[in-house]
Structures are given as structure tokens and as C-alpha cells.
């Protein structure tokens, strides 16, 4: 999971590694914490390397505390991270998320770890379902049929972050898509990707 930095210990979520716990566009509230105060199951932010090999700020859940640091894993990832989180790269603990205009606590400790384990137990079933529906869903998206019969009302919200502009598309109170123009990055939640296309973003 990658973060788009903002001020005052707030980060905008994007990515998939913490999917199920965080949603696209969630505002994460991060509080400073020392390594010795981190508990099993806490969600921590740290400096690391993303899947593209770039230095980045990441957020994962703590699976174990070992002499060299913290063993972490994204709630939506199959395996634990290969690099430990240490006092040198630990940035803080995620305490709350702001979603749909509400401030929600992020479960850490034993309850957070239990939630993560239950989520992982369901993953094989979800992977099977995704495998079955992937091809017809792609065909449906490419056909443009849904966009002709379903046009949800969306609000376009433009934000300025430390890494450049961020455009959020909000349906009701829910962020359904994020667009980073300078990087050409676009992420959209299903089923809104059936009606919101990358080529429409410049409009």
C-alpha cells in the first residue's frame, strides 16, 4: 500500500495491500509511536520500498515483534514482508481513518490481528471468485454497455498534496476513484470502473 503524503500526519490511502481494512481515498491519521510501544496487530507506517522498487511510505500490520524489529504484512497480502521495520524507519501508528465524513478507529492489538487472520482465511475463496468473473467483467468494461445505462452522480474534488495534485471522485460520501495527473496514476473501485474511464479524466 502506498500513501500520498499530506500535512499534519494525514495520509490518503491508495493501493491494494491493505484492501478490506482501508478503502481507496481514506484519510489515515498517523500518530508518532516508539518501537517498544508497538503491539502485535497494530497498523504502522514506515519508510520502505514499494513493489516498483522505489523508496516510499508504506502501511502494514504488525505480525510479530522480533529482536531486529517488526515483522509486517498487508492485510490483503499473502506473505509477510521480507524487510523488518526498525526504529530508524518507523514513522508512526495509524489510529483512525476518515471515511464518508466519519472518523473511525483502526483496530490494533490482538483484535486487529484476529481480524487480519480471519480476512486471510477467506482469501482463497475470494481469489477463486475473482478468477471466475475476471474475463466477463473485463469484457463488460470494454463494451461500454454499463456506462450507457448507469450514470451515477459523482463530485470531482481537487486536492494539493506534497507530491502534487490529487483528484478524487466521490459518489455520495464515498470516494470511488483517485487520479494523480502528474504521475498518470488512476485507481477506481468496482463497479465504478465500468463507467469512469481513464480517458475521461481530462474532461
VMD Tcl script that draws the C-alpha trace (Angstrom):
set ca {
  {0.00 0.00 0.00}
  {1.33 3.41 -0.98}
  {0.49 6.74 0.61}
  {0.09 10.21 -0.79}
  {1.54 12.48 1.92}
  {-0.40 15.42 3.27}
  {0.20 17.71 6.23}
  {-0.43 17.18 9.96}
  {0.11 13.41 9.96}
  {-2.69 12.71 7.48}
  {-2.19 10.38 4.54}
  {-4.50 9.48 1.62}
  {-4.71 5.73 1.04}
  {-4.18 4.08 -2.31}
  {-3.08 0.60 -3.30}
  {-4.28 -2.92 -2.59}
  {-2.11 -4.41 0.15}
  {-4.44 -3.17 2.93}
  {-7.64 -3.63 0.93}
  {-10.50 -4.79 3.12}
  {-9.19 -2.70 6.00}
  {-8.74 0.58 4.11}
  {-10.63 1.85 1.09}
  {-9.38 3.97 -1.77}
  {-9.20 7.63 -0.73}
  {-9.44 7.00 3.04}
  {-7.68 9.66 5.11}
  {-5.35 7.90 7.55}
  {-4.48 9.59 10.84}
  {-0.97 8.69 11.95}
  {0.34 9.22 15.48}
  {4.03 9.08 16.46}
  {4.99 5.90 18.31}
  {8.23 4.35 19.56}
  {9.19 0.83 18.55}
  {8.84 -0.53 22.09}
  {5.24 0.72 22.32}
  {4.05 -1.07 19.18}
  {1.78 -4.08 19.84}
  {1.07 -7.16 17.77}
  {-1.78 -6.34 15.38}
  {-1.09 -2.59 15.23}
  {-1.07 -0.91 11.82}
  {2.15 1.06 11.38}
  {3.51 3.49 8.82}
  {7.16 3.20 7.85}
  {9.69 4.09 5.18}
  {10.25 1.18 2.83}
  {10.41 0.08 -0.78}
  {7.26 -0.39 -2.85}
  {6.65 -3.15 -5.41}
  {8.23 -0.95 -8.09}
  {11.48 -0.77 -6.14}
  {11.01 2.89 -5.20}
  {11.51 4.42 -1.75}
  {8.07 5.14 -0.32}
  {5.95 5.44 2.82}
  {4.08 2.19 3.46}
  {1.43 0.96 5.88}
  {1.13 -2.68 7.03}
  {0.03 -4.63 10.10}
  {2.48 -5.97 12.71}
  {2.56 -9.79 12.81}
  {5.47 -10.30 15.18}
  {7.99 -8.45 17.28}
  {11.50 -9.91 16.93}
  {14.90 -8.75 18.24}
  {15.68 -6.94 14.97}
  {12.38 -5.08 14.68}
  {8.80 -5.68 13.49}
  {7.54 -8.32 11.06}
  {4.71 -6.81 8.99}
  {2.25 -7.80 6.28}
  {-0.51 -6.07 4.37}
  {-3.94 -7.42 5.32}
  {-4.53 -8.22 1.65}
  {-1.06 -9.70 1.01}
  {-0.44 -13.47 1.05}
  {3.04 -13.29 2.64}
  {4.84 -11.32 5.32}
  {7.23 -8.56 4.25}
  {10.85 -9.62 3.82}
  {12.27 -6.45 5.42}
  {11.85 -5.64 9.10}
  {10.50 -2.34 10.37}
  {13.07 -0.82 12.73}
  {13.29 2.26 14.94}
  {15.09 4.01 12.07}
  {12.28 3.67 9.51}
  {9.18 3.56 11.76}
  {7.09 6.72 11.23}
  {4.02 6.10 13.38}
  {0.89 4.09 14.12}
  {-2.37 4.50 12.19}
  {-5.00 5.30 14.81}
  {-8.05 6.45 12.80}
  {-9.41 6.71 9.29}
  {-11.77 9.33 7.96}
  {-14.33 7.81 5.59}
  {-17.70 9.07 4.39}
  {-17.40 12.04 6.72}
  {-16.92 9.81 9.79}
  {-13.84 9.25 11.97}
  {-13.35 5.53 12.59}
  {-10.77 3.88 14.88}
  {-8.27 1.44 13.37}
  {-8.26 -1.80 15.34}
  {-4.84 -2.81 16.56}
  {-3.52 -5.21 19.17}
  {-4.95 -8.73 19.49}
  {-8.33 -7.78 17.99}
  {-6.66 -6.26 14.95}
  {-4.51 -9.34 14.49}
  {-7.54 -11.64 14.81}
  {-9.41 -9.61 12.21}
  {-6.44 -9.89 9.85}
  {-6.26 -13.69 10.33}
  {-9.99 -14.09 9.59}
  {-9.58 -11.96 6.48}
  {-6.68 -14.14 5.30}
  {-8.69 -17.31 5.84}
  {-11.24 -16.04 3.31}
  {-8.67 -15.13 0.67}
  {-8.63 -18.47 -1.26}
  {-12.41 -18.24 -1.80}
  {-12.18 -14.62 -2.97}
  {-9.31 -15.46 -5.36}
  {-11.40 -18.24 -6.89}
  {-14.39 -15.95 -7.36}
  {-12.21 -13.27 -8.95}
  {-10.69 -15.81 -11.31}
  {-14.14 -16.94 -12.48}
  {-15.60 -13.46 -13.06}
  {-12.44 -11.66 -14.30}
  {-12.86 -12.34 -18.03}
  {-16.59 -11.48 -18.33}
  {-16.06 -8.37 -16.18}
  {-13.26 -7.15 -18.46}
  {-15.49 -7.73 -21.47}
  {-18.31 -5.77 -19.84}
  {-15.97 -2.86 -19.03}
  {-14.57 -2.77 -22.57}
  {-18.03 -2.89 -24.16}
  {-19.15 0.39 -22.53}
  {-22.67 -1.02 -22.11}
  {-22.95 -0.23 -18.40}
  {-21.94 3.41 -18.96}
  {-24.88 3.79 -21.34}
  {-27.47 2.59 -18.82}
  {-25.94 3.66 -15.48}
  {-24.65 7.17 -14.85}
  {-24.07 7.65 -11.11}
  {-23.76 11.22 -9.86}
  {-20.14 11.99 -8.96}
  {-18.41 15.01 -7.48}
  {-14.87 15.85 -8.58}
  {-12.69 17.06 -5.68}
  {-9.24 18.54 -6.38}
  {-6.58 18.46 -3.64}
  {-2.97 19.61 -3.45}
  {-0.60 17.24 -1.64}
  {3.15 17.34 -1.05}
  {3.63 15.10 -4.09}
  {1.40 17.07 -6.44}
  {-2.31 17.34 -7.27}
  {-4.78 14.62 -6.40}
  {-8.27 14.37 -7.90}
  {-10.88 12.35 -6.02}
  {-14.21 11.26 -7.50}
  {-16.89 10.99 -4.83}
  {-20.25 9.27 -5.17}
  {-22.47 10.18 -2.23}
  {-19.92 10.33 0.58}
  {-17.75 7.55 -0.79}
  {-14.50 8.07 -2.69}
  {-14.75 5.74 -5.69}
  {-11.72 6.82 -7.73}
  {-8.44 8.72 -7.40}
  {-6.40 10.31 -10.18}
  {-2.83 11.62 -9.86}
  {-2.40 13.68 -13.08}
  {1.35 14.32 -12.78}
  {2.13 10.61 -12.37}
  {-0.60 9.35 -14.68}
  {-1.90 7.06 -11.92}
  {-5.57 6.14 -11.77}
  {-7.35 3.81 -9.35}
  {-11.07 3.11 -9.34}
  {-13.23 0.85 -7.18}
  {-15.51 -1.69 -8.76}
  {-18.12 -1.36 -10.20}
  {-17.43 2.35 -10.84}
  {-14.62 1.44 -13.23}
  {-17.40 0.33 -15.59}
  {-18.50 3.96 -16.01}
  {-15.42 6.05 -15.17}
  {-12.63 5.65 -17.71}
  {-9.08 6.97 -17.62}
  {-9.57 8.79 -20.93}
  {-12.47 10.78 -19.42}
  {-10.33 12.30 -16.67}
  {-9.08 15.26 -18.68}
  {-12.66 16.45 -19.15}
}
mol new
graphics top color blue
foreach p $ca { graphics top sphere $p radius 0.5 }
foreach p [lrange $ca 0 end-1] q [lrange $ca 1 end] { graphics top cylinder $p $q radius 0.2 }
display resetview
